[in-house]
Amino acid sequence: MIRSRHVRTFTHLAIASSLAMMLGGCGSFNGFSGFGNSEPTAPAEPPPVPEMPASIRSDEIVGRWGLASYMNPADRTRTENNARGQCKQPYIIGAGPTGGVIMHLADEATPQELRLKGSPSGKNYIGPIGPAGGEKDREIVSFDGRVLVTKFIDKDAAVRYGNMIYVRCAPKA
């Protein structure tokens, strides 16, 4: 009788231990972790995409610029001449303290430091820290050292501002 009670107790303990191990193991499947935890674990975030350098350096666009915009590509030459006339009151692109450029984002009154960013497609962008081609970025459509043309990625800003054309102003005498 005593022997059968020990066997029964041992069997019950063995079954309870086995169940505990199986249930503990189940807690790590299907996105759950820990015994009795019904909260799913957050999926691992992908590693950040390293910023690609742009083919245009920040110091190449720092300076005084006449600024205008156009919607229709046929108006580019006329608009470029208008931008040149704006050098009396130039748009200043400054050098940022950490290697970027100081410019305005769309619809923001205060300029801030933006980055020149490259992309796998070979396009260059100007925008805040983050992946190239982000919603607040502007694409550099063309740049020859003297004339810079950009367009905003954000559709609404692109419709409102069109293609921004910057014409380098002559150095102050």
Rosetta blueprint (number, residue, H / E / L):
1 M L
2 I H
3 R H
4 S H
5 R H
6 H H
7 V H
8 R H
9 T H
10 F H
11 T H
12 H H
13 L H
14 A H
15 I H
16 A H
17 S H
18 S H
19 L H
20 A H
21 M H
22 M H
23 L H
24 G H
25 G H
26 C H
27 G L
28 S L
29 F L
30 N L
31 G L
32 F E
33 S L
34 G L
35 F L
36 G L
37 N L
38 S L
39 E L
40 P E
41 T L
42 A L
43 P L
44 A L
45 E L
46 P L
47 P L
48 P L
49 V L
50 P L
51 E L
52 M E
53 P E
54 A L
55 S L
56 I L
57 R L
58 S H
59 D H
60 E H
61 I H
62 V L
63 G E
64 R E
65 W E
66 G E
67 L E
68 A E
69 S E
70 Y E
71 M L
72 N L
73 P H
74 A H
75 D H
76 R H
77 T H
78 R H
79 T H
80 E H
81 N H
82 N H
83 A H
84 R H
85 G H
86 Q H
87 C H
88 K H
89 Q L
90 P L
91 Y E
92 I E
93 I E
94 G E
95 A E
96 G L
97 P L
98 T L
99 G L
100 G L
101 V E
102 I E
103 M E
104 H L
105 L L
106 A L
107 D L
108 E L
109 A L
110 T L
111 P L
112 Q E
113 E E
114 L E
115 R E
116 L E
117 K E
118 G E
119 S L
120 P L
121 S L
122 G L
123 K L
124 N E
125 Y E
126 I E
127 G E
128 P L
129 I L
130 G L
131 P L
132 A L
133 G L
134 G L
135 E L
136 K L
137 D L
138 R E
139 E E
140 I E
141 V E
142 S E
143 F E
144 D L
145 G L
146 R L
147 V E
148 L E
149 V E
150 T E
151 K E
152 F E
153 I L
154 D L
155 K H
156 D H
157 A H
158 A H
159 V H
160 R H
161 Y H
162 G L
163 N E
164 M E
165 I E
166 Y E
167 V E
168 R E
169 C L
170 A L
171 P L
172 K L
173 A L
